[in-house]
Amino acid sequence: MAKTKQQLLSRIYDDPKNYPYGFRRSGDFSINEAESLSKYGHLFNALYKGEVEPSDPEDERIMSVMRGDTKPETVNERAWLKYQSRLNRPKLGSLYGNKKQVVADDDDDSDSDIELNDDLGDSIDTDDD
């Protein structure tokens, strides 16, 4: 069953995976952008995925903005592009690296086998004169 534009606009759009507390509380979007995403998100997502064909010039314009042919002018268009850029941004690694640290299991007490070297090559004089 193909959904109509009216059916898509009647539902509130949310993204619990990426924005579990909603668009308004994320800090990524302004209030107007969050309202726009909530209202038009289902329609924009269906157009973006190709589930719905553009039915009027407004939909055609949104499609051209999504493709990058036209610059966004309305809050709706800017909000959708901002949302897509936030979803597709590269994931940051840790400051401490991304490998798991391996902890050596010391079953034997080999602490007495450790030899201390002076890497600088200078001698340490312990003679108290």
Steps between C-alpha positions, in 0.01 A plus 500: 500500500649830389469777752365835400650835586215572741559174689870576534435853628246382758762309702768651721853404397753395761831318494538310829824333389697818433295749704350303791388816683359667190623764260425789737714366781792391285670838479562449129192682373325827568139496617371576149720231345387242758133580434559478126666160528219370721234622257656427159748225586291206379436669166864602452621154598260332256610736222865444587465120491290504183194349668283790380515687172500882510143616443532878474762770432579525872595132510706541184688788661568295814636220283733739318623634835562144620701426186699820548379667179331788685598692811261466796286807563231394748536381857365159395769452236783620726378281787493186284849561361629569849337180626658297220842654563471413871409140420781458250778675692808291572513334836776634722749266657617507855781722615665188635478291186247249382676175593412304806773494757639159580579442864780249552421230748801459731469156652867471589681751714781598268549846654841397632619438142470866403832668426526876520703681237605860479414595143695826513832329540617714786611327811335551832751552776378371835822579684441738791821709529 
